[in-house]
Amino acid sequence: QLPSARELALRLNVNPNTVIHAYSELERRGITYTKRGLGTYVRPEVPIRKLREAILRQAAEDFWGEVQALGLTLAEAVRALEEVAHDCVPEERDQTLREG
């Protein structure tokens, strides 16, 4: 069972509507199903890879919407993602240090 939209929004520090939209998209793609009053569940036959790809795709679409709203370029968006990876992911930081 997935956490409630409100609970996940609090954990991720995002707008609950973003989570609701993502959950709706997962259900539309046949990855999850909702039991009214009980919650949202991942379909047991869905491979984890497909689920991860769907979640990443939704996050990318949301990110791109923010990039466009801010009037930024693709290069600026890529640079921001690279900075986040460098700051937050030790493997990326280590790889950059080896390459630099």
DRENPA-697756 format. One line per 2 residues: their letters; for each residue y, z, x of N, C-alpha, C, O. Coordinates in pm, 1 decimal. Layout:
A) Y,Z,X,Y,Z,X,Y,Z,X,Y,Z,X ~ ...;
//
This chain:
QL) -118.4,0.0,84.4,0.0,0.0,0.0,124.2,0.0,88.6,131.1,71.3,188.7 ~ 221.8,-81.4,49.7,348.9,-86.2,121.2,438.1,27.5,73.0,424.9,73.0,-40.6;
PS) 528.9,73.4,158.7,623.7,175.7,113.4,713.9,118.5,4.1,729.3,-3.0,-7.5 ~ 772.5,206.1,-74.8,866.1,159.6,-177.1,983.2,89.9,-108.0,1011.3,114.7,9.3;
AR) 1050.1,3.5,-181.6,1164.7,-68.4,-125.2,1270.9,29.5,-76.8,1330.1,10.4,29.4 ~ 1294.4,133.0,-154.0,1396.0,232.2,-115.6,1356.1,304.4,12.9,1437.8,322.0,103.3;
EL) 1229.3,345.9,19.9,1180.5,417.4,138.2,1188.8,329.6,263.4,1233.7,375.1,368.5 ~ 1145.6,204.4,251.8,1149.6,114.8,367.4,1293.5,85.0,408.3,1323.9,77.4,527.3;
AL) 1381.5,68.1,310.8,1522.8,43.2,341.1,1582.6,159.9,418.7,1658.8,139.3,513.1 ~ 1548.6,281.6,379.5,1598.0,399.3,451.9,1543.5,402.7,594.0,1616.7,431.2,688.8;
RL) 1413.8,373.3,608.1,1352.1,373.3,741.5,1414.1,269.9,834.1,1436.0,296.2,952.4 ~ 1442.1,151.9,779.4,1494.4,41.6,860.4,1646.7,37.3,864.4,1705.9,-42.8,936.8;
NV) 1709.1,124.4,785.7,1855.0,128.9,777.9,1912.6,-5.8,734.1,2006.4,-58.0,794.4 ~ 1853.6,-60.7,627.0,1901.6,-186.2,569.7,1928.9,-165.0,421.2,1891.8,-62.5,364.0;
NP) 1993.2,-261.7,360.7,2022.5,-256.9,218.4,1891.8,-267.1,139.4,1809.0,-352.9,170.0 ~ 1871.3,-182.2,38.9,1748.6,-191.0,-41.4,1726.4,-328.9,-103.2,1612.2,-370.8,-121.9;
NT) 1834.9,-399.4,-134.9,1820.3,-534.1,-190.7,1754.0,-629.6,-92.4,1684.6,-722.5,-133.5 ~ 1774.7,-607.5,36.9,1709.6,-690.1,138.7,1558.8,-671.1,132.0,1483.3,-768.1,138.0;
VI) 1515.3,-547.0,119.5,1371.5,-517.7,110.8,1314.5,-573.1,-19.6,1206.0,-631.3,-20.4 ~ 1386.6,-555.3,-128.4,1341.0,-607.9,-257.7,1323.5,-758.9,-249.1,1224.8,-813.4,-298.6;
HA) 1419.2,-826.5,-186.1,1410.4,-972.2,-169.2,1289.0,-1009.0,-84.3,1215.4,-1101.8,-117.8 ~ 1268.1,-936.6,24.8,1154.0,-964.0,113.1,1022.4,-941.1,38.9,930.1,-1021.8,50.3;
YS) 1013.1,-832.2,-36.6,891.5,-804.2,-113.4,866.6,-915.0,-216.1,752.5,-957.0,-235.4 ~ 971.8,-961.8,-281.4,957.8,-1069.9,-379.5,907.2,-1196.9,-312.9,822.0,-1267.3,-367.1;
EL) 960.4,-1225.1,-195.2,918.5,-1344.5,-121.7,772.1,-1333.7,-78.8,698.0,-1431.7,-87.1 ~ 730.2,-1216.4,-33.4,589.8,-1196.0,4.7,498.0,-1216.3,-115.9,390.1,-1274.3,-103.7;
ER) 541.5,-1168.2,-231.2,460.4,-1186.0,-352.1,457.8,-1333.1,-393.6,353.4,-1384.7,-433.6 ~ 571.7,-1400.0,-384.1,578.4,-1542.6,-418.7,484.7,-1624.9,-331.2,425.6,-1722.5,-377.5;
RG) 471.3,-1585.7,-205.0,383.7,-1657.7,-111.1,237.3,-1615.6,-122.4,152.1,-1665.9,-49.1 ~ 208.4,-1524.0,-213.7,70.7,-1483.4,-235.5,16.8,-1384.9,-133.5,-104.6,-1368.8,-120.8;
IT) 104.8,-1319.5,-61.3,63.3,-1225.6,42.5,46.4,-1085.5,-14.7,-39.6,-1009.6,29.9 ~ 128.3,-1051.6,-112.9,120.4,-919.3,-175.1,108.1,-934.2,-326.0,124.4,-1043.3,-380.8;
YT) 79.4,-824.2,-391.1,81.6,-818.4,-537.0,135.6,-681.3,-576.2,123.5,-584.8,-500.6 ~ 194.6,-673.7,-693.7,254.8,-549.2,-740.2,182.7,-500.6,-864.7,155.3,-577.3,-957.0;
KR) 152.6,-371.4,-865.1,99.8,-305.1,-984.8,214.8,-222.4,-1040.2,259.1,-126.1,-977.6 ~ 262.0,-260.3,-1156.3,378.6,-193.8,-1215.5,358.7,-42.0,-1219.6,259.9,7.9,-1273.3;
GL) 454.4,29.3,-1161.9,450.3,174.8,-1160.5,363.7,234.8,-1050.7,366.6,356.0,-1029.0 ~ 286.6,151.6,-981.0,197.2,201.8,-876.4,238.2,158.5,-736.4,213.5,230.4,-639.5;
GT) 300.8,41.4,-724.9,345.9,-1.6,-593.2,306.3,-143.7,-559.4,251.0,-216.9,-641.5 ~ 336.1,-180.4,-436.2,309.1,-313.7,-384.3,198.9,-304.3,-280.3,198.9,-215.1,-195.5;
YV) 105.1,-397.5,-287.8,-11.8,-396.4,-200.5,-29.0,-531.6,-132.4,6.7,-635.4,-188.2 ~ -83.9,-529.1,-11.5,-117.5,-652.7,59.6,-252.0,-700.4,6.8,-345.6,-621.7,-6.7;
RP) -261.0,-828.6,-22.8,-388.8,-884.1,-68.4,-490.0,-872.3,45.2,-459.8,-909.6,158.6 ~ -607.6,-821.9,17.0,-704.8,-798.3,124.5,-748.9,-925.3,195.8,-790.0,-919.1,311.7;
EV) -741.4,-1039.0,130.2,-787.0,-1163.3,192.2,-681.4,-1228.5,281.8,-709.8,-1329.2,346.7 ~ -561.7,-1173.4,286.1,-453.6,-1232.1,365.8,-468.3,-1190.0,512.0,-471.2,-1070.7,542.3;
PI) -477.6,-1287.4,602.4,-484.5,-1252.5,744.7,-353.8,-1186.3,790.0,-245.4,-1223.3,744.9 ~ -365.7,-1089.8,878.2,-248.9,-1018.7,929.7,-150.1,-1116.1,993.4,-29.0,-1098.3,980.0;
RK) -199.6,-1217.8,1061.8,-111.1,-1315.7,1126.3,-19.6,-1381.7,1023.6,99.8,-1398.3,1048.3 ~ -74.7,-1419.0,909.5,5.4,-1482.8,805.0,111.8,-1386.6,752.8,225.5,-1426.3,727.3;
LR) 74.1,-1261.1,737.4,169.3,-1159.9,691.3,282.3,-1143.1,792.2,399.4,-1140.2,754.4 ~ 248.0,-1132.1,919.9,350.4,-1117.2,1024.0,444.3,-1237.1,1027.1,565.6,-1221.2,1040.6;
EA) 387.8,-1357.4,1014.5,470.6,-1478.2,1015.0,566.9,-1478.7,896.7,682.8,-1517.5,911.4 ~ 520.1,-1436.1,780.3,606.1,-1433.6,661.6,718.6,-1332.4,677.4,833.0,-1359.7,641.0;
IL) 686.2,-1215.9,731.5,789.0,-1113.1,751.9,890.6,-1160.1,854.7,1010.9,-1142.6,835.8 ~ 842.7,-1219.8,963.8,933.7,-1270.2,1066.2,1022.1,-1381.1,1010.8,1141.6,-1385.8,1039.9;
RQ) 964.4,-1469.6,931.6,1041.5,-1578.8,872.1,1154.0,-1523.7,783.9,1267.1,-1571.7,789.4 ~ 1121.9,-1422.5,702.8,1222.9,-1362.9,615.4,1333.5,-1297.2,696.9,1451.5,-1311.0,664.8;
AA) 1295.1,-1225.7,802.5,1395.1,-1161.4,888.6,1483.8,-1266.5,954.2,1605.0,-1247.9,965.2 ~ 1423.3,-1377.7,997.9,1500.5,-1484.5,1061.3,1598.2,-1547.3,962.1,1712.6,-1576.5,997.0;
ED) 1553.3,-1567.9,839.1,1642.2,-1624.8,737.3,1758.9,-1531.0,708.3,1873.0,-1575.1,694.8 ~ 1729.7,-1401.8,698.6,1836.1,-1303.6,675.9,1933.9,-1302.0,793.0,2055.4,-1298.7,773.3;
FW) 1880.2,-1304.3,915.0,1963.8,-1304.9,1034.9,2051.2,-1430.3,1037.4,2170.7,-1422.3,1065.7 ~ 1992.2,-1544.8,1008.2,2068.5,-1669.6,1010.9,2179.2,-1668.0,905.5,2287.7,-1721.4,928.7;
GE) 2152.7,-1607.7,791.1,2257.4,-1594.0,689.6,2374.6,-1513.0,741.0,2490.1,-1546.6,714.8 ~ 2345.4,-1405.6,814.4,2451.3,-1323.7,874.7,2527.3,-1402.8,980.9,2649.8,-1394.4,989.2;
VQ) 2454.9,-1479.1,1061.6,2518.2,-1561.2,1165.8,2616.7,-1658.4,1101.2,2730.1,-1672.2,1147.1 ~ 2573.4,-1725.0,995.9,2660.8,-1820.6,927.8,2780.0,-1751.2,863.1,2892.0,-1802.0,868.9;
AL) 2756.9,-1635.8,801.5,2866.0,-1562.5,736.7,2972.2,-1520.4,837.8,3090.8,-1513.6,805.4 ~ 2928.9,-1492.4,959.5,3021.8,-1452.3,1065.2,3086.1,-1571.7,1135.3,3176.6,-1554.8,1217.0;
GL) 3039.7,-1691.6,1103.5,3096.0,-1811.4,1165.0,3054.4,-1829.7,1310.0,3126.9,-1890.8,1388.5 ~ 2937.5,-1776.9,1345.8,2889.7,-1787.0,1483.7,2806.9,-1913.4,1503.0,2761.6,-1974.3,1406.1;
TL) 2787.9,-1951.6,1627.3,2708.6,-2069.8,1659.3,2563.5,-2031.3,1684.8,2530.4,-1913.7,1700.1 ~ 2477.8,-2132.9,1689.1,2337.6,-2109.6,1722.3,2325.7,-2047.3,1860.8,2246.3,-1955.3,1880.8;
AE) 2403.6,-2096.4,1956.1,2399.1,-2042.3,2092.8,2436.8,-1894.3,2094.1,2375.5,-1815.4,2165.9 ~ 2536.3,-1856.9,2015.9,2576.6,-1715.9,2009.6,2466.3,-1630.2,1947.2,2442.8,-1517.4,1990.6;
AV) 2399.4,-1683.7,1846.2,2290.5,-1610.4,1781.5,2173.5,-1591.3,1877.4,2116.4,-1482.5,1885.4 ~ 2138.5,-1695.8,1949.0,2028.8,-1687.0,2046.5,2063.8,-1586.7,2155.4,1979.7,-1506.2,2195.4;
RA) 2186.0,-1591.4,2202.6,2229.8,-1497.7,2306.7,2219.0,-1352.7,2256.8,2176.6,-1264.4,2331.2 ~ 2256.9,-1329.2,2132.3,2247.2,-1194.1,2075.8,2101.6,-1148.2,2069.8,2071.6,-1033.3,2102.1;
LE) 2011.2,-1236.8,2028.8,1868.9,-1201.4,2024.5,1814.5,-1172.7,2164.2,1736.3,-1079.6,2183.2 ~ 1856.1,-1252.5,2260.8,1812.1,-1228.8,2398.6,1861.8,-1094.0,2449.2,1789.4,-1023.6,2519.7;
EV) 1984.2,-1057.8,2414.0,2038.7,-928.4,2456.1,1960.6,-813.8,2393.0,1932.4,-713.7,2458.8 ~ 1925.8,-828.4,2265.8,1847.5,-724.7,2198.6,1710.8,-711.8,2265.1,1664.2,-600.8,2291.0;
AH) 1647.0,-824.9,2292.5,1516.1,-820.9,2358.8,1528.5,-755.1,2495.2,1444.4,-673.8,2533.5 ~ 1631.8,-789.8,2567.2,1652.4,-732.6,2700.7,1673.3,-582.3,2692.3,1619.6,-507.2,2773.8;
DC) 1751.1,-538.0,2594.2,1783.4,-395.6,2581.4,1670.4,-313.0,2520.6,1655.5,-195.2,2552.9 ~ 1591.6,-373.6,2433.5,1496.5,-295.5,2353.9,1349.8,-312.2,2391.1,1268.2,-225.6,2359.4;
VP) 1315.3,-420.3,2456.7,1174.3,-447.6,2484.5,1150.4,-439.0,2634.3,1194.8,-526.7,2708.4 ~ 1081.0,-334.8,2681.0,1061.7,-317.0,2825.4,1001.6,-439.0,2894.2,1042.2,-472.0,3005.7;
EE) 905.6,-507.1,2830.8,844.3,-623.6,2894.9,947.4,-733.6,2919.1,947.6,-797.2,3024.5 ~ 1035.0,-755.5,2820.8,1139.2,-857.2,2835.7,1235.9,-818.0,2946.8,1276.2,-901.5,3027.7;
RD) 1272.2,-691.2,2949.8,1364.0,-643.0,3051.9,1300.4,-659.2,3189.5,1365.7,-704.9,3283.4 ~ 1173.3,-621.9,3201.7,1103.6,-634.6,3329.3,1091.7,-780.0,3370.9,1109.2,-812.6,3488.3;
QT) 1061.7,-869.2,3274.6,1049.3,-1011.8,3304.8,1183.0,-1067.0,3353.1,1187.2,-1144.4,3448.7 ~ 1291.8,-1027.8,3287.8,1424.6,-1074.1,3327.8,1457.1,-1026.3,3468.1,1513.4,-1101.3,3547.8;
LR) 1422.5,-902.9,3499.0,1448.7,-850.0,3632.8,1370.2,-926.7,3738.1,1421.8,-953.2,3846.7 ~ 1244.6,-962.9,3706.9,1163.3,-1039.6,3802.4,1220.2,-1179.1,3822.1,1221.0,-1231.3,3933.6;
EG) 1268.7,-1240.4,3712.0,1322.8,-1376.0,3720.1,1458.3,-1378.4,3788.5,1491.9,-1475.0,3857.0 ~ 1537.7,-1270.6,3769.9,1674.2,-1265.0,3821.5,1674.8,-1246.4,3967.7,1781.5,-1239.5,4028.6;
//
